[in-house]
Amino acid sequence: QVKRTPLIAGNWKMNFDHLQAIAFVQKLAWSLKDAQHNYAEAEIAVFPPFTDLRSVQTLLAADKLAVALGAQDVSPHEAGAYTGDISAAMLARLDTRYVIVGHSERRGGHGESDELIGLKASAASAAGMVPVICVGETAADLEEHGAAAIPLRQLRAALGKLPEGAEFVVAYEPVWAIGSGDPATPAQAEEVALAIRELLRTERGDAVADTTRVLYGGSVSSQNVASYLKQPNVDGALVGGASLKVDEFSRIAQFQ
Ligand code: PEP
């Protein structure tokens, strides 16, 4: 089996101003250092709000911290008259490595379509970043279609816009598990992660299927993270609420 480096990703959502962000990342770095975290075992990324990116970038660069920077969204457009949008080129200039696209809070709260999410993934990739494509079913979807059908539809649509050869990460996040304290079981997460990998194999071939990381997200904590990472097709976690507490996120990053 191909070894995939696990990715532990902290999605801060709309929390922390830039001063709080700096304090958080400094504490995180100390905590990981104290714990003698082995960065070869897992990659760690934080996804601050746009207004924090520059401050966090400067801190990471100055202290040579092995934490990657991610953004929570990106415009599908290159530049121009798109008030309020942030372009992929702007993010790439700040050493942003990852960009979340299609988080359920944007699909649901902002009416983002599968197609738009594919265009955002493609824009991120064209600027040299790695889109983290979020997919997941609502509780109603689960009841009506089972767990995998909707995530697979969402992923197929995004891949339709993403050129061959683009690196990407998939995050399986059942909407009913996000922020609910009611996570999917490891077996449920594995079942959908496996279905995602099979789709990748059909759509993109063995190399992409074997090397692409599939994360689980939805009420992940230091108590349950290891149970997901033990699954053969789960290669990391996208963490919301628990990524806002330094000690907790640090423990999650040391899931082994
Ligand atoms: C998320 O928003 O991506 C998420 C997984 O949130 P939480 O960990 O709080 O469920």
Boltz pocket constraint, residues with backbone or C-beta under 6 A from the ligand:
constraints:
  - pocket:
      binder: B
      contacts: [[A, 11], [A, 173], [A, 177], [A, 178], [A, 179], [A, 180], [A, 181], [A, 217], [A, 218], [A, 219], [A, 220], [A, 238], [A, 239], [A, 240], [A, 241], [A, 242]]
      max_distance: 6.0
